[in-house]
Structures are given as C-alpha cells and as structure tokens.
Amino acid sequence: MNEQALFVGIDVSKAQLDVAMRPGGQLVRFANNPTGIEELVQHLQGKQPQLIVMETTGGMELPAAAALSVAGLAVAVVNPRQVRDFARATGRLAKTDRLDAAVLAHFGEALRPTARALPDADAQALNAVLVRRRQVVEMLTAEGNRLSTALPAVRERIQAHISWLEQELADLDADLKQKLQNSPVWRENEQLLRSVPGVGPVVALTLLAELPELGHLNRKQIAALVGIAPLNRDSGSLRGHRTTWGGRAQVRAVLYMSALVAARRNPVIQDFYQRLRKAGKPNKVALVACMRKLLTILNAIIATQSPWCAPPRPVAA
C-alpha cells in the first residue's frame, strides 16, 4: 500500500464545501457555487488524490461531484448512515462541517469505497424530471384521498387542483419521452430494457437515470448496490433470517412493481416465483427474490446489448 496516497473528504452544505485531507490533516473551504467548484477542482487536480469521498445530500453534492469526476478524479458518493456509523465506531461523536469532512477522509482511507462514474448532465436532468413526476403522483394520490371525504365548500378547489396535477403529469411524461428520443444511447437501452416482459417505461427510465452502474457490475454487486441482496444475521450457533436493507430506494420501488407484473406475465420470473412458493417461501420473500432475478436479467441485457429472449418452456409429456 502506498503510504503517501492522499484521501480527501468533502462535506457539502448549501453554501460551502469543507475539504479535509489525509494524511496531513489539511482543511480548506470553498464556496458551493460554480466559481468555488472550479477552484476546488483546480486545487485537487494539483494534489492528485487517490480517492475523494462525499455523502449524498439530496442532490447538493452533484455539481461538485460531477465536476471532479469530469476532471478525471476518483469520486465515491457514499451513504451518510455508513459514515455516521464509522464516526461513532472511531469515537467521534461531535459533529461540525469540518469534523464531518475529516471523518469522510478517514472513512475513505480506512474502507476504500469504490469510485463509480456519476451520471452525466443529461442523466441528471432526466433524474430531476423523474423525481418531479414521483412528487406529482404522490400529490395526486393525496388529493384523491382528500376528495373522497371533502366537504362541498372545498371539493371544487380540490378537483381543480387534481385537474392541474393530471395535466402536469401528462406534461412531465411528454418531457421524459422527448429527453429519451434526444439520446440515441438512452433510446437503445430503453428499448432493450422494455423488451423484458414486466418492464414498463417508468421502470426503464428510472433504471437509466438512477442506476448508471447497470451493465457494468456483476450480479452480486448490482444487487447489493440496489439493496436487494440477502444479508446474513448469524451469531454463534444462531442462524437468523436473511434480510435486505440499504441501497437505492427509488430503484427498489420500481423493481418491486415490475416484479409483481413479471410474476404473472414473464415466463421466467413466473416459473421462478411459483417454484419458490411451492417450496414454502412467503410471498414477500419470493417477490424480493424475483426482484433480484429480474435485476440480474436486466443487468446482463445492458452488459451484452442483447434484447430479451425467453427460453423455450419444456413440452409436457
């Protein structure tokens, strides 16, 4: 191991970027705006760190992370819960922006999280539209529930808002379709994903925007990244139930709905689901296993750029 390797932690807030480095413990601060991000990139390019670690912060980290990645620097954007658990394990209970940056640098040095390519600007724009679409769908559901119990004094207002939201949803779907048509690569990958029975347009677009690693990792790595890999809970002679947790919640949500459809209409997933149920697996366990199998199929399709081809079913004697 190279003892001189430099690890950088960046704590992101709305106004500033706090940067810590290991070894050496240097602390610097930049503004979280285009000028500050450009200065940050120039500063770190001169030092050539082995790894830069940042936390997900609801999208505030994306401009800096994307700029660093485009500059050829290795960037790992990690789950904040992992970092807080690491901080507690190392006895760091206090929390400030500069301390958090130092913890991120230490986290990178000790655990070496994998640096992965970030979505480009077009993918980030697509993701922003998808997020807004989910918000509109949630508001439509909430307003529909209110309408069923609303008094006449407010019923007309709620109905007007529902009409507006329905038009907004239609406009967002048209925007998504246009963005897809503007990118030949996305269009081809979307067609490949949708060739699989059970995968619709929202599932395909969500995977393209929020899971850029699809097709670049093996089946175990991609399942762990999404959060549907079974994790052991054993201690001594105790063998606990395997559980899944963590990962990318929005990807899991669309995969779950896709697995529900695939368990009825996709011959491979349907046979797999029925075998699990006959073996005594609970419905939810079987569905999560179907999500994992479906993700493995989609990962292979993107990796090989080959459309879905269902294997022939055996002919009954």
CORLINKA-V485671 format. One record per backbone hydrogen bond with DSSP energy under -0.5 kcal/mol. CO is the residue of the C=O (numbers start at 1). NH is the residue of the N-H. E is the energy in kcal/mol with one decimal. If there is no record, write none. Layout:
co: {CO:CO}
nh: {NH:NH}
e: {E:E}
//
This chain:
co: {1:2:6:6:7:8:9:9:10:10:11:15:16:17:17:18:19:20:21:22:26:28:30:31:33:34:35:36:37:38:39:40:41:42:44:44:51:52:53:54:57:59:61:62:63:64:65:66:67:68:69:73:74:75:76:76:78:79:79:80:81:82:83:84:85:86:87:88:91:96:97:98:99:100:101:102:103:104:105:106:107:107:108:120:121:122:123:124:125:126:127:128:129:130:131:132:133:134:135:136:137:138:139:140:141:142:143:144:145:146:146:147:151:151:152:154:155:156:157:158:159:160:161:162:163:164:165:166:167:168:169:170:171:172:173:174:175:176:177:178:179:180:182:183:184:185:186:187:188:189:190:191:192:193:195:196:198:200:201:202:203:204:205:206:207:211:213:213:218:219:220:221:222:223:223:223:226:231:233:235:238:238:243:247:248:249:250:251:252:253:254:255:256:257:258:259:261:261:262:265:266:267:268:269:270:271:272:273:274:275:276:277:282:283:284:285:286:287:288:289:290:291:292:293:294:295:296:297:298:299:300:301:301}
nh: {3:5:50:51:22:53:11:20:12:55:18:32:13:19:30:11:28:9:25:7:21:19:17:33:37:38:39:40:41:42:43:44:45:46:47:48:8:76:10:78:60:62:65:66:67:68:69:70:71:73:72:75:52:116:54:78:56:82:83:84:85:86:87:88:89:90:92:91:93:100:101:102:103:104:105:106:107:108:109:110:111:112:112:124:125:126:127:128:129:130:131:132:133:134:135:136:137:138:139:140:141:142:143:144:145:146:147:148:149:149:150:150:154:155:156:158:159:160:161:162:163:164:165:166:167:168:169:170:171:172:173:174:175:176:177:178:179:180:181:182:183:183:184:187:188:189:190:191:192:193:194:195:195:196:197:199:200:204:205:206:207:208:209:210:211:214:216:217:222:223:224:225:226:227:228:229:248:243:240:238:235:240:231:249:252:253:254:255:256:257:258:259:260:261:262:263:264:265:266:267:270:271:272:273:274:275:276:277:278:279:281:280:286:287:288:289:290:291:292:293:294:295:296:297:298:299:300:301:302:303:304:305:306}
e: {-0.7:-1.3:-2.6:-1.2:-2.7:-3.0:-0.5:-2.8:-0.5:-0.6:-2.4:-2.3:-2.3:-0.5:-2.3:-2.7:-2.4:-2.7:-1.5:-3.3:-1.5:-3.2:-3.4:-1.7:-2.9:-2.0:-2.1:-2.3:-2.5:-2.1:-2.3:-2.4:-2.5:-1.3:-0.8:-1.9:-2.5:-2.9:-2.4:-3.1:-1.3:-1.1:-2.7:-3.1:-2.1:-2.4:-2.3:-2.7:-1.5:-2.2:-1.7:-0.5:-2.1:-0.9:-2.4:-0.6:-1.8:-0.6:-1.4:-2.5:-2.4:-2.1:-2.6:-2.5:-2.2:-1.5:-2.8:-1.5:-0.9:-2.8:-1.9:-2.0:-2.4:-2.3:-2.1:-2.3:-2.9:-2.4:-2.1:-2.6:-2.7:-0.5:-1.5:-2.3:-2.1:-2.4:-2.5:-2.2:-1.9:-2.1:-2.7:-2.2:-2.3:-2.2:-2.1:-2.3:-2.4:-2.4:-2.2:-2.5:-2.2:-2.3:-2.8:-2.3:-2.0:-2.0:-2.4:-1.2:-0.5:-1.2:-0.8:-0.6:-1.8:-1.4:-0.7:-2.2:-2.5:-2.1:-2.1:-2.4:-2.3:-2.0:-2.5:-2.4:-1.9:-2.4:-2.5:-2.0:-2.3:-2.4:-2.3:-2.0:-2.2:-2.6:-2.2:-2.2:-2.6:-2.1:-2.2:-1.6:-0.5:-1.1:-0.6:-2.6:-2.4:-2.6:-3.0:-2.0:-2.1:-2.6:-2.5:-0.7:-0.7:-1.5:-0.5:-2.0:-0.7:-2.4:-2.6:-2.4:-2.3:-2.2:-2.3:-3.0:-1.5:-2.0:-2.7:-0.7:-2.5:-1.7:-2.1:-2.2:-1.8:-1.7:-2.5:-0.6:-0.6:-1.9:-1.0:-2.3:-1.7:-0.6:-3.3:-0.8:-2.3:-2.4:-1.9:-2.2:-2.4:-1.7:-2.2:-2.7:-1.9:-1.6:-3.0:-2.3:-1.6:-2.1:-2.2:-0.7:-3.2:-2.1:-2.1:-2.9:-2.4:-2.1:-2.0:-2.3:-2.4:-1.6:-2.4:-1.4:-2.5:-2.3:-2.3:-2.1:-1.9:-2.4:-2.2:-2.3:-2.9:-2.5:-2.1:-2.2:-2.5:-2.6:-2.0:-2.2:-2.2:-2.1:-2.4:-1.3:-1.3}
//
